[in-house]
Amino acid sequence: LDDFAKELKVYNPDELLTREQTCEFLQIDSSTLWHWTNKGKVTAYGIGSRRYFKKAEILENLKPLKK
């Protein structure tokens, strides 16, 4: 989470990420992103046939795990 906290300080809150960028950022497979989108865990925004994800919303959805 420390790495993500550093990201919070240097990102543009309106920044949009492509599917590929979102998967790389979260270090997940595209099928995981698809499932999360369908379950409402993350919101996708469309422009034409393209899908984008707001980086600010991705960071807001991250929660620390209980030990």
N, C-alpha and C positions, 0 to 999 in steps of 0.2 A: 504494500500500500504506500510505502514511502516513495516509490518511483511514480506512482499515480499522483501523489500529492505534489511532487515536483512538476508533473505535467500540468496540473491545475494552474500553476503560476505562470506558465508560458504559452498557453493556448488561446486561440481566438474563440470566444464562446459561441460564435455563429458558424464555426467551421463544420463543414459537411464532409463525411467520409463515405467512400464507395464501399461496397460489400467487401471487396478485397482488402481495403485499408482497415476496415473495422475488424475483420478476421485477424489480420496481422497484428493490430493494436492489442486485441484481447487474447491473442495466441490460441485461437479456436479454429475449428474446421467450418467450412461454409454450411455444412448440414446443421451444425449446432446453431449457427446464426439464424438459419431458416426456421428451426424449431423454436428458438427464443422469440423470433418475430411473430410466429403463428400463435404462441402462447401469450403474447402481449408483454413479455419481459423487456423487449426493446421495441421502439417505434421506428418504422421505415417511412421515409418520405419519398415521393416519386416526382420525377420530372420526365415526362414522356414515358419511355419504357425503362428508364434508369431508376435505381433505388439508392437512396442515400440515408445516412444515419447521422444524427447530431452528436458531435463528440461530447458536448456538455451533458446531454442526457445519458450517454453511455457512462460517463464518470459519475453522475448522480446515482445511477443504479448499482454501482459497486458498493458492497457492504462488507464490513469486516466479519470474519468468521469467529464464532465463539470457540474458545479452547476447552 
